[in-house]
Amino acid sequence: MKLIIRNTILFFLLFLGIFIAGTQGDKVYAMIADFLEQDSGVLTVVSVDAQRGYPIKNSKFQIIDAEKNEVIEVIETSIDGVATTSLLPLSRNYYVQQTNVLEPYQLNTDQHELMLSSENNRITIENNVPGFIKDYKRTEEKDIEVTSVQLPVESILQTPELPNGCEVTALAAVLDYYGYETNKLELADKYMPKIAFTRSNNKLVGADPHQAYAGNPRSEQQGFFSYAEPIVHTAERYFAVNNDESHTVKNINGSSEQDIYQLLSEGIPVIMWTTVDMKEPRVNYSWYIKGTTEKINVPTNSHTVVLTGFKDDNVFAMDPLKGHVTYQAEHLFNIFEQAGGHAMIVY
């Protein structure tokens, strides 16, 4: 008897539910939607330039459930610097963590916590440009174009100890910029590959400047020069001996002016081979490469500097003979190309 009564009640409730859904369905759905909307909301994240208020496109953010410490959504800002989440439960704490930002902005590493308390919530995340970027502008595509850079590379002179050691002194200045406790003499004496000049059958014999420094950089009469490869090797040996993997060395021979400006905009000083008098290379000296019968002709006015920045039509550099200098950009890159386009970076 009880079973019959229970089944009767269940059938009645089922019939009633079907009747209500069929006749009042729109109202029922609206009630459910209203209930859900009252318990959820959206979070709008605005990404902006801290100095100039520019909206920043393509910034990515993780939305993290603070209680579970789980990423529940990843959003990316539009060209207007705005990104909005899907519906999220209200009265909960969330973290907003930036994971990517448009260059040259620095990533905002702060984890921003907030409680979702209403249907529409908003948070603004600011980004700074690095301090070495002195000026920049916004393009029509809402990208950032860096127009002025000045890297804080200290002036280190090659003289008096290394009258012919501009290459290794330039490297010393770059390593100092990155905070390494070394100096030009340690690098020249301990790490730089060198081959002394000798005479054989009345022929001058010396290094392949792509493989080793030719002569002794401490000597005014017996020191000459090298190209980028031996200085790259010098830095690699220094890092290897000191078990340092925080930086990498790269030969960037043949780089364009645009390539070099981009590196400077990223905070990377560029070691560049030019000429000491900023005139075209004077290729009026020669010797035979040790261990071969090959004779090479070399410039007698080769010089190496560290590029540290740019502005308008000027390029800034640290010259191991003069300290900080300014070059006219077109002229500098013309000499750089004539001198063979030799360059390297530590990054």
Secondary structure by P-SEA (a helix, b strand, c coil): caaaaaaaaaaaaaaaaaaaaaccaaaaaaaaaaaaaaacbbbbbbbbcccccccccbbbbbbcccccccccbbbbbccccccccccccccbbbbbbbccccccccccccbbbbbbcccbbbbbbbbbccccccccccccccbbbbcbbbcccccccccccccccaaaaaaaaaaaaacccccaaaaacccbbbbbbbbcccbbbbcccccccccccccccccccccaaaaaaaaaaaaaaaccccbbbbbcccccaaaaaaaaaacccccccccccccccccccccccccccbbbbbbcbbbbbbbccccccbbbbbbcccccccccaaaaaaaaaaacccccccc
